[in-house]
Amino acid sequence: MKVAVVELWQDEEEKPVLGGTCLNVGCIPSKALLDSSHKFMEARDHFSTHGITVDAPSMNIADMMQRKKQIVSQLTQGVAGLLKHNGVTVIEGKGKLLAGKQVEVTAADGSQQTIDSENIVLAAGSLPIDIPPARVDNDCIVDSTGALEFDAVPERLGIIGAGVIGLELGSVWARLGSEVVLLEAMDTLLPMMDHQVAKEAGKIFRKQGLEVRLGARVTQSDVSDGRVAVTYQSGDDEHTEVFDKLIVSVGRRPRTEDLLASDSGVTLDERGFIFVNDFCATEAPGVWAIGDIVRGPMLAHKGSEEGVMVAERIAGKHAQLNYECIPSIIYTHPEVASVGKTEQELKHEGVAIKVGTFPFAAIGRALASGETDGIVKIIADEETDRILGAHVVGPSAADLVQQMVIAMEFGSSAEDVQLMVFGHPTLSEAVHEAALAVDGHAIHMANRKKR
């Protein structure tokens, strides 16, 4: 097929760049900072437990940011090279879907052209949500993008929102020396995660120095003399805190404003998401939509696999995506990861379940590496034994949950995982033990009697 990609993104030098949010201001740069800050924390706080003596380490923020920039550049240039190698035409500008499967492209200089196509895929992504009590000024008050560009470590850092992005960014700057306070309007931390795992994660985050204040609804912010005073309501009480920097991290919204002409035939819901069916087809024939602008979690890997599915279906193949097996990950340290349904969801649905949990503190490899915080939790159907969900907080949680993604994709039972041979000593033994614990058969801990 003959393919063109319309891309608006430009870097700080106003040069066109590919890769979108994930590569430029999302997944990749944030993980680069998370990794750098974790290595610094390890050297400062934990090397001595291994018998390694170092002088007091210091962090060069400029060098850390330069490393992040180089990683982003390498990957975005790699995307450009892949598109060129595969014969994809890149058109610079902002695209807008018109009626009759036409796309109007407006270039940076204001010039326009119209493209006709047999199939059109909308993949415009998302933007950080702005809130009236704390308008982003890109100085004292920043969004998740601005939080990736600090040139110094804030002495006191406030974060509105203790979700995935807030916790990750808070972890970066707390490790580097900031006093971090997260203000979360909800009464529970990570309410969409399994409650047991979220509670365990909260204990670990607080032990690391992240101060999470739940039920804290921000009502006002005032910038003065290079600092920001934040007022928030907690129950019947009003409080004010002063920070050097404030990150607004309350979620993201679909980037669908001015993406569609009124007669395009594509429907938006009340939240601005594009309506699609299970195969990402819109109500307009030949028009598809994927990623953050459609239903489901805003995850880079979810949007990527939707793109693969759509390309296959355009080519006449019967591709589909199993939305029940999409992993979700928080890249704190330790990581928090999950796939499938939570215990509270299944109980709400009236599904009879059995649950197995196992602590990393009882895993030899975790003890040897000093990574003993956290648990693995596996949930299975009580009658069929089929695995319905897996949740991990602990070392390498993202990779361990992927083992369960594979198991669930093949419809595995807890017994299937119990009968597998896991290498020793490995962190993955915690998955094996959690599967054994589903039926009260864990080997390296005392089992609770199953009813």
N, C-alpha and C positions, 0 to 999 in steps of 0.2 A: 504493500500500500504506500501511497505518497502521503507523507506526514509533515505537518508544520506545527511548531510550538510558538504560541504568542506569550511573551514574558515581559512584564512591566519592571521587575526589580532592577535597581541600580545600587552600586556600592557608594561609599562616602565620596568617591571621586566622580560620581555620576556616570560610571561606566557600567554597561549592562552585565549582569551576573545571573547565573542559573542556580538552581537548587532550592529556591524558595525559603520559607521560614526555617525549615529543619536545618539546612546546611548553613544558612547565614546568621540567623539570630535565635535559633531554637536548640534542637537536640545536640548538634555537634559542638558549637561554642560553649554551651553550658556544661557539657560533659568534659570538655578540655579543662575548664576552670575547676570543675569538681575533682578531676584527677590531680591537677596541680596542687590544689589546696589540701587534698588528702595526703599527698606525699609530704607536704610541709608539716602537717599535723603529726604524721608518723615519725618524722625526724625529730620534731620538738618534744613529743609526749611519749613515744613508745619504743624508740630504738634502744633505750637503756635496758628495757626488759629482756632484750635479746643479747645483752652484753656488748652493745655497740655504743661507744662514747663519742659524741660529737660536740663541738662548740655550739653555743646557742645559735640555731639557724635563723636566717632572716629571709623574707620574701621580697624579691624585686618585682613589684606589680607591673612595671612596664615590660619586663621580660616575659612574665606570665601572659600578658595580653598579646605580646608579639607572637608567642608560641600558638596561642589560640587562633590568631589571624592567619598564620601560616597553614595550620590544619584546615581551616575553612577554605583558604585559597586553593590548596591542593585538591580538595574534594570538588569544589565548584568547577575548577578547570577540568577535572576528570569527567564530570557530567557533560561539559561542553565537548570534550573529545569523543565521548561515547555517542552523542547525538550526531556529530560530524561523521564519525565512522559508520554509523547506520543510515546515513543519508537523510537525516531529519533537517528540515529548514527551520531556522530560528528567526522569528520576526519580533523585533523590539517594539514594545508599545503596550498600551492598555486595550484589552479586548472587550467587546460588548456584543452579546448575542442579539441578532435581529431576527425578524420573521423569515421563514423560508430557508432555514439552515445557512444563514449568512453571518459573518463575523465582521464587525467594524473595528478596525485597529487604529488607535490614535497614538502617534509617535510623540516622543518628548518635545519635539519642535512644533507640535500642533497639527502636523500633516496627517491626513487620513487615507486609508485604503480599505476596501471591502474584499473579503475572502469568501468564496463559495466552497462548501464541503458536503460530502455525502454523510459523514458522521462528525459530530462535534462533542468533545469531552470537556466539561467545565471542571476546573480544578484550581479555583482561585484561593483556597486556603482560608485562614482566619486572622483576626486581629485581636490584640489585648482589649479587654473591656475597660472603659473609662467610667469613673463614678463621680457624681457631682461633689461629694464632700472632699474629694482629693483629686483635683484636676492635675494631670501631668504637665509639668513645666520643663521637663528634661534637664533640670538642674538639681533642686532639692527633692522634687517629687518625680519619680521615674516609673516606667512600666518595666516589664520583664526584659525588653530590649536594652533599655538604658542601664539596667542592673548588670549587664554584661560588659559595661564600658567604664566602670569606676576607675579613676586614676590613682586612688588612694583608698586605704581601708577606713571606712567610717567608724568613728569611735562608738556611736550608738546608731543602730540601724533598725528602723521600724518596717514591718511588712504587713500589709493589709491582705489577709487571705493565707490560711495555712493548708492549702491544697498542694498538689504535686509541685507546681512551679515555685510557690512560696517556700516550701520545705527545702527544695534543691538549692535555690539561691541563698536562703538563710544559712544552709550548711556551708556553702562556699565562704561566705564572709565571716561566719562565726569561727571557722577553723583558722582564719587569718587574723583573728583578734577582735572582731566586732562584738559588742554586746547586742544581741539580736532579740527583738521582741516581735512575735507574730500575733496579730490581732485577728481572730477568727469569729465571724458573726454566728456561725453554727455552734450548737451546744456540745457537739461531738467532733472529735478529730477524724478526718478521712471517713465520713459517713458512708461512702459508696464502697469502701473496702470491707472485708470481713471484720466484724467488730472485735473479735479476739485478737486478730493480727494487728489491727489498728491500735488497740490498747497497748499491746506489747511494743509496737513501734513508738508510741507516745512516751513510754517509760524510757526508751533508749534515747530519743531526741532530747528529752529533758535532762538526762544524765550527761549528755554532750554539751549542755549549756544553752540550748534553744529554749527560750521562754515562750510558751504557747498559752495565750489567754483566750479561752473559749467563751462564747456568748458575749463577745466584745464587738459592738456595732459602731463603726466610725461615723460620726455626724459632722465633723468639721476639721479643716486643717488650715493653718496660717503660717506663712513663710515670713521670717524676719531675721535679718542679720545672718543669712546663710544657714539657718536651721529651720526646722518645721515643727510646729506644735500641733499635735493630733489630739482631738477630743473624741472620746468614745463612750458609749452607754453600755453599762454592764448591770443587768437587772434594773433596779431603781436608782442606781448610782451613776454619776458622771465623773469621768476621769480625764486628765490631760497628761500626755507624755511628750517630751521634746526629743527630737532625733536629728542627727546630722544629715541623714538621707532617709527617704521613705519610698518603699517599693509598693506599687499598686499591683496586686497579683490576685485578682478575683475571678479569673477565668478568661475565656476567649469567645469571640462571636464570629459567625460566618461572614466571609468577605463577599457579600452578594449585593451591596449597594452599587447601583449603576452598572451592574454586570449584565442585566437583562433589559431589553426593550419591552415596552408594555404589551406588544403583540407577539412576543417571542414564543408563546405557548407553554412556557415553563412556569410552574406554580411554586410559590414560596409559602411556608407555614408562618404562624404568628411570631415565631422567633427569628425569622429570616433564613431558615434552612430551606434548601431546594428539595421538593418532594420527589422521591425516586422509589422504584420497586425493589425487590430483593436482589436484582441484578444491576442496580444503579442506572436504570433507564428512566428518563423523565417522561412527562406526559406529551412532550413534543417528539414526534417520530425522528429518529436519528440523532437525538440529543441525549447525552449521558452526563452524569455528575458524580464526582467522587470526593473522598477525603473530608476535610473539615466543614465543607459547605453542605453536607448531607447528614442524615441521622446517624447515631452511634457515637462512640468515643472519638475524641480528637487525638488520634494517634498516627504518627507518620507511617508505621508499618501497616496499619489498617487501610489508609488511603492508597499506599503503594500497591497492596495486593488487590484493592478494588480496581486500580488502573490496569493491572494485569488481566483481571477477569473481564473488564470491558473490552480491552484489545482483543482477547480471545473470542469474545462473543461477536464483535464486529467482523472478525475473520470467519465466522460461521461455526465456531466450536461451542461446546456446551459446558463452558466453565462456570463454576460457582464458588462462593466463599462461605466457609463455615463460621458464621458470626459467634457461635458458641465457644469457639476455641481461639479467640484473640487475646493474647496476653497483655496485661497492663503493668507498667513498671515505674517505680519512683527511685531515682538514682541518688538517693542519700547514701550514707554509709552507716550501718549496713543498708543494703537495698531492700525495697519492699516490692513484691511482685505477686500477681495473681492471674488465674485463668478460670473460666467457668463461673458458677454461681457461688454466692456466699451462704454461710449457714443461716443467716437471718432471712435471706431471700427464699431459700428452700422451705424453711419453717413457715413463712408467710404463705407459701403456695400449698402448704399441707403435705409436702413430700416427706415420707419417712426416711430418715437418713441415719448413717453411722459415721462417726468422726474419729480420725486418728491424728494425734499431734506428737511431735518429737522435738526436743530441744537440742540446739547445736552444742550446748555445754556438755552433752554426753557423746559427742563425736570426736574421735581422736585427732583427726586432721584439723578440725576447728581449734582444738585446744593447743595443738602444736604451733598454729599460726597466730594464736591470740585473738581469734575471731569467734567468741563463744556466745555472743548475744543473739537472741532470736529463736524462732521455731519454724518447723514445717507443719502444715496442716492439710490433710487430705479428707475430702468428703465423698462418700459413696452412697448410692441408693441401698437402703436396707434390704430390699427384696431382691434386686437384680445384681447388686454388688458393683454396678457400673460407676465409674468415677464421674462425679458431677462438678467438682471444683477442687482447686489446689491453691494454697495461699502460703507465701513464704515471707518472713522478715528475717534477714540474716545475710551472711557472706555469700556472694555470688547468687543471690536470689533470682536475678534475671535469667541466668543460665539454668538454674535448677528447675525453675518453673517451666522452661522450654521442654524439659524432659516430660513433664506432665501434659504439655500441649500435644506432643507427639502421641503419648498414651491415649489421651482423650480423643484425638482425631481418629484413632483406630478403634474407638469404642472399648478400651481396655477396662477390665474390672480391677478392684483393689487386689484381688488374688493374683491377677496377671503380673502386677508389679511386685507383689510379695515373692513370686517364684523366679523373678529375674535375678541374675548375679551382678552385684555392684562391686566395683573395685574397692580395695582397701589399702591404705587409708585415703578416703576421699570425702569431700563435703556432701556428695550425692548420696552417701549412706544415710543421711538424714531423711531423704525421700523414701528410701527403702524401709527404714524403721517406721516412718509415719504411715506408710501403706500397711505394714504389719500391725501397727497399733490400731488400725481401723477395726480389726477383729480381735484385739487384745493379745496379739502375738509378738509385740516388740521384744527384741532380744536384750538390748542394752539399757533398759529401764524397767522399773516395776510396773506391770500393767494393772490398770483398773479393771475390775470385773465387768464384763459386758452383760447387759440384761438378756 
